[in-house]
Amino acid sequence: MRRTLTSALPATRPGEQVRLQGWVHRRRELAKVTFLVLRDRTGPAQVVLPAGTDLPPEETPIEVVGTATRNEQAPGGVEVTEATVTALSEPADTPAVELWRPTLDTGLPTLLDHAATTWRHPVQRAKWELAAASLRGFRETLDAQDFTEVHSPKLVEQATESGANVFTVDYFGRPAYLAQSPQFYKQQLVGVFERVYEVGPVFRAEPHDTVRHLAEYVSLDVELGFVEDHHEVMACLRDVIAGMVEGIERYAGPAVERLGLTLPHVPDRIPTIHFRRALEIAAAPVDEPDLNPGHERALGEWARSEHGSDFLLVEGYPTAHRAFYSHPDPDDPHWSRAFDLIFRGIELVSGAQRLHRYDDYVRTLEERGYPYAPYATYVEAFRRGIPPHGGFAIGLERWVGRLVEAPNIREVTLFPRDLHRLAP
Ligand code: AMO
């Protein structure tokens, strides 16, 4: 007999024999009857058994063979009666949290220490379902625009973003780093495919314990060639974010419902302001080189009240404070063609048009006092014909964190890595 998923129970014929597999979600002993709720990847099903039936404890994997029977009170209107229950593993230990309760009321340390089981809670699981559906939307949007998915090495010779927060590893007796970003590779691959994207882990030795930083996170990187300027890159970003929301609507409807979420609306054109204006709005000093979390919150509130938007693009950050590969504004090189996307008051995306001429790279490295040698293979790629290009990177955990308005990014990370945590 083939396995029936709980979601397929409503479509069975009354009286049909079914075979379910899943976990013991909950056992309830009443005077005349025992209820067993079995949970599989598609949801719960109710199994009715005689009073006093001996059942394995919650979270034990089981198989149930029985009769599909109409009952309006059961989930999906069908339950399983006249059933036999077989354990598929030894009895499970009592989980650290009661997974059958509708909400998971537990502190963050317990949630993280027992991640392999706490993620089983339907509400917790729903958060990763949003992430997975967003990834599908991300890929579908870019595939439809003729991008090629790539994968770049995570063991690298040089730091891409800054020297400070890299992890060093022993690479056959010489030092190497864990990649902070696919930045250098995605730019070089524009020379091959014109348009590329990558979904993968990146590593940041973040020395601070904050609610928005992880030591390892999932970066959604995009890079496209033959652009006029960064506005084309921002338009692509807009489409990608809209595609991620559509992905959630299409593939994670039940998760959205379980979480009681209102998904953001992505306007056709995301409100866009210059960095100078952003400082004014955030009431920051005019010579502030970057936006801090407080500024971002203020800008998020402003975007909501002025434009009714969850999103705000800030362009034209000071060149000297952006990564060396950022393209300066040709009209005033003090400002750059770099941008950030703020989503619900937090930086979600960084991007820019990049330098694409070899001489510009050499000059910029010199001006910044960076040595040439560690960047040689990257910079020399620009002698072999790289077109004007730009791109951006979205932090997956920040995206889901703001979608569900989690106070801490760790709540939406499957197995977070931070200053203190390397397990589970
Ligand atoms: P940046 O360093 O700004 O840019 O990172 C891009 C986005 O990644 C997310 N992010 C993080 N998420 C969790 N934990 C962290 N420690 C962390 N650091 C960053 C944020 C951020 O906006 N190479 C450039 C991108 C580019 O220009 O294409 C880069 O990596 O959401």
Residues whose N, C-alpha, C, O or C-beta is under 5 A from the ligand:
A	BS01	AMO	Q180 S181 Q183 R204 E206 R212 H213 L214 Y217 E347 L348 V349 S350 G351 A352 G391 F392 A393 I394 G395 R398
